[in-house]
Amino acid sequence: MATARTPVARVRWNSRWVEWGILTLCIAIATAVLWRYGQQVRAQTERAAVQSTLGALRTALVLDYVQSMLPQRKSTGGPVAANGIVPNPFGMLQQPAANYAGEVPAALLQEVAPGRWVFDQRCGCIGYKPLEQGGLDAPAGVQAIWFMVESTAAAYQLRPIQAYVWGGLPVE
């Protein structure tokens, strides 16, 4: 004797699809939220690393100036280099920066890997090419954040060329 499917079995089968659909939707939403949170954390981490490197470079510039004031020590030349060339602040660090790509003109920045610092002797500035452009609020087409190595009455200083905002906070 053949048994026919009962309506109860069909309702149970349809409710299983609804349950699986709701579970899949919940997992997708949770994954999207966690992915977005991860993006924000990565952007904040990269910004903190940039700020740390800028701090180290500024400290190196000040220490170079202080050393130039001592009679027994030589430095890059104090506030104004004797040859008129802006010094490379990365050359003043005791340990080279692991992500320093070297002296690269701004025109060749597309050849530099993301997450690297460069020094452009022509403009006397340093630049950083972000790993991900998503966290950086900059004008369209900007590949890197740039800081001018400026000569003052005292030590050289780093000044941002534009107002850069990274993850809602200014990069100074």
C-alpha positions as CSV (number, residue, x, y, z in Angstrom):
1,M,0.0,0.0,0.0
2,A,1.4,3.3,-1.0
3,T,1.3,6.1,1.5
4,A,0.7,9.6,0.4
5,R,2.7,12.4,1.9
6,T,0.9,14.1,4.6
7,P,0.6,17.9,4.7
8,V,2.4,18.0,8.0
9,A,5.6,16.6,6.4
10,R,5.4,19.3,3.7
11,V,5.0,22.1,6.2
12,R,8.0,20.7,8.2
13,W,10.1,20.7,5.0
14,N,9.2,24.3,4.1
15,S,9.9,25.5,7.7
16,R,13.4,23.9,7.5
17,W,14.2,26.1,4.5
18,V,13.0,29.2,6.3
19,E,15.1,28.3,9.3
20,W,18.2,27.7,7.2
21,G,17.6,30.9,5.3
22,I,17.3,32.9,8.5
23,L,20.5,31.3,9.9
24,T,22.4,32.0,6.6
25,L,21.2,35.6,6.7
26,C,22.4,36.0,10.3
27,I,25.8,34.6,9.5
28,A,26.1,36.9,6.5
29,I,25.2,40.0,8.5
30,A,27.6,39.0,11.3
31,T,30.4,38.4,8.8
32,A,29.8,41.8,7.1
33,V,29.9,43.6,10.5
34,L,33.1,41.9,11.6
35,W,34.7,42.5,8.2
36,R,33.9,46.2,8.4
37,Y,35.2,46.3,12.0
38,G,38.4,44.6,10.8
39,Q,38.8,47.3,8.1
40,Q,38.5,50.0,10.7
41,V,41.0,48.4,13.0
42,R,43.5,47.9,10.1
43,A,43.2,51.6,9.2
44,Q,43.7,52.7,12.8
45,T,46.7,50.4,13.1
46,E,48.3,51.8,9.9
47,R,47.6,55.4,11.0
48,A,49.3,54.7,14.4
49,A,52.3,53.2,12.6
50,V,52.5,56.3,10.3
51,Q,52.3,58.6,13.4
52,S,55.0,56.6,15.1
53,T,57.4,56.9,12.1
54,L,56.7,60.6,11.8
55,G,57.5,61.0,15.5
56,A,60.8,59.1,15.1
57,L,61.8,61.2,12.1
58,R,60.9,64.5,13.9
59,T,63.0,63.3,16.9
60,A,65.9,62.5,14.6
61,L,65.7,65.9,13.0
62,V,65.8,67.6,16.4
63,L,68.7,65.4,17.7
64,D,70.6,66.3,14.5
65,Y,70.1,70.0,15.2
66,V,71.3,69.6,18.8
67,Q,74.3,67.6,17.7
68,S,75.2,70.4,15.2
69,M,75.3,72.8,18.2
70,L,78.0,70.7,19.9
71,P,81.5,71.8,18.8
72,Q,83.0,68.2,18.7
73,R,80.1,66.7,16.7
74,K,79.3,67.0,13.0
75,S,75.8,66.6,11.6
76,T,74.0,67.3,8.4
77,G,74.5,71.0,8.9
78,G,72.0,72.3,11.4
79,P,69.0,74.4,10.3
80,V,70.3,75.0,6.8
81,A,72.6,72.5,5.2
82,A,75.8,74.0,3.8
83,N,75.2,72.7,0.3
84,G,71.5,73.8,0.3
85,I,70.2,70.3,0.0
86,V,67.5,69.2,2.4
87,P,68.7,66.2,4.4
88,N,67.0,62.9,4.2
89,P,65.5,62.3,7.7
90,F,65.5,58.5,7.2
91,G,69.3,58.7,7.0
92,M,69.4,60.2,10.5
93,L,67.6,57.2,12.1
94,Q,69.8,54.9,14.2
95,Q,68.0,51.9,12.7
96,P,66.7,52.1,9.2
97,A,62.9,52.0,8.9
98,A,61.9,48.5,7.7
99,N,59.4,49.9,5.3
100,Y,61.6,52.6,3.8
101,A,61.8,52.2,0.0
102,G,64.6,54.7,-0.5
103,E,64.9,57.9,-2.5
104,V,62.1,57.9,-5.1
105,P,60.8,60.8,-7.1
106,A,57.1,61.5,-6.7
107,A,56.6,60.8,-10.4
108,L,57.7,57.2,-9.9
109,L,55.6,56.5,-6.8
110,Q,53.3,54.1,-8.7
111,E,56.4,51.7,-8.7
112,V,56.6,51.7,-4.9
113,A,54.7,49.0,-3.0
114,P,52.0,50.1,-0.7
115,G,52.9,50.5,2.9
116,R,56.3,52.1,2.1
117,W,58.0,55.4,2.9
118,V,60.0,57.3,0.3
119,F,62.1,60.5,0.2
120,D,62.0,62.8,-2.8
121,Q,65.2,64.9,-3.0
122,R,63.7,67.2,-5.6
123,C,61.0,68.5,-3.4
124,G,62.7,67.8,-0.1
125,C,59.8,65.8,1.2
126,I,58.9,62.4,2.5
127,G,55.9,60.4,1.4
128,Y,54.0,57.4,2.6
129,K,51.9,55.2,0.2
130,P,49.1,53.7,2.3
131,L,48.3,50.0,2.2
132,E,44.6,50.7,1.7
133,Q,43.3,54.0,0.5
134,G,39.9,53.4,2.2
135,G,41.0,54.8,5.6
136,L,42.6,57.9,4.1
137,D,40.4,60.9,3.4
138,A,42.4,62.7,0.7
139,P,41.6,64.4,-2.6
140,A,40.9,62.1,-5.5
141,G,44.0,60.8,-7.3
142,V,46.3,61.2,-4.3
143,Q,48.5,58.1,-4.0
144,A,50.5,59.1,-0.9
145,I,50.6,61.5,2.0
146,W,53.5,63.9,1.7
147,F,55.4,65.9,4.3
148,M,57.8,68.8,3.5
149,V,61.1,68.8,5.3
150,E,61.2,72.5,6.2
151,S,64.1,74.5,7.3
152,T,63.4,76.8,10.3
153,A,65.5,79.0,12.5
154,A,66.1,75.9,14.6
155,A,65.8,72.3,13.5
156,Y,64.3,70.9,10.4
157,Q,60.6,70.1,10.7
158,L,58.0,68.0,8.9
159,R,54.9,69.7,7.7
160,P,52.1,68.0,5.9
161,I,51.7,69.4,2.4
162,Q,47.9,69.0,2.5
163,A,45.4,68.4,5.3
164,Y,45.2,64.6,5.6
165,V,42.5,62.9,7.6
166,W,42.9,59.2,8.3
167,G,40.1,57.3,10.0
168,G,38.5,60.6,11.1
169,L,41.7,61.9,12.7
170,P,44.2,64.4,11.2
171,V,47.6,63.2,10.3
172,E,50.2,65.7,11.5
